[in-house]
């Protein structure tokens, strides 16, 4: 009895292999395919129905779809791995930067406290200077004005006695009264 192997849905004569299913001679099993008879002299032809073609097309479609989804998932995994690395790198760099920023803020706060105390001292000095100015103005202002006015009056009196004043001056037919000559006139500011 010779041995044949089955490699597909139809029985084709093929050399025996380790993975193939071993069947006895076709005479022993008359119907392997449902309505087909096996012959030992020629290869059998299997006719493929429309449903089987549709099944093969669906299987190929699903294989392509699964391959595409697997590719998308691999790319997504690579993207997530890169994003995780980026976040880790940013975290490693952000922690020292936040520590430096915190130290800078503390230093700025200390400097602002110093500037605040300096500003308070300047405000106090300004208030003291203003008070001193008003005190000096009130204490010496009145008498100083009186002394200045007295000095002006004395100079004017001495200046008038030194030169005699003419009674009237004649200029081209007009005479100027002597009273107007030395008086001070205020002009309106406009």
GIFEN-V658533 format. One record per backbone hydrogen bond with DSSP energy under -0.5 kcal/mol. NH is the residue of the N-H (numbers start at 1). CO is the residue of the C=O. If there is no record, write none. Layout:
# GIFEN-V658533
<<NH CO> <NH CO>>
This chain:
# GIFEN-V658533
<<4 23> <5 14> <6 21> <7 5> <8 10> <12 10> <21 6> <23 4> <23 21> <28 25> <29 25> <30 28> <32 30> <36 33> <38 30> <44 11> <46 44> <47 45> <53 49> <54 50> <55 51> <56 52> <57 53> <58 54> <59 55> <60 56> <61 57> <62 58> <63 59> <64 60> <65 61> <66 62> <67 63> <68 64> <69 65> <70 66> <71 67> <72 68> <73 69> <74 70> <75 71> <76 72> <77 73> <78 74> <79 75> <80 76> <81 77> <82 78> <83 79> <84 80> <85 81> <86 82> <87 83> <88 84> <89 85> <90 86> <91 87> <92 88> <93 89> <94 90> <95 91> <96 92> <97 93> <98 94> <99 95> <100 96> <101 97> <102 98> <103 99> <104 100> <105 101> <106 102> <107 103> <108 104> <109 105> <110 106> <111 107> <112 108> <113 109> <114 110> <115 111> <116 112> <117 113> <118 114> <119 115> <120 116> <121 117> <122 118> <123 119> <124 120> <125 121> <126 122> <127 123> <128 124> <129 125> <130 126> <131 127> <132 128> <133 129> <134 130> <135 131> <136 132> <137 133> <138 134> <139 135> <140 136> <141 136> <141 137> <144 140> <145 141> <146 142> <147 143> <148 144> <149 145> <150 146> <151 147> <152 148> <153 149> <154 150> <155 151> <156 152> <157 153> <158 154> <159 155> <160 156> <161 157> <162 158> <163 159> <169 176> <171 169> <171 174> <174 171> <176 169> <178 167> <180 177> <181 177> <182 178> <187 185>>
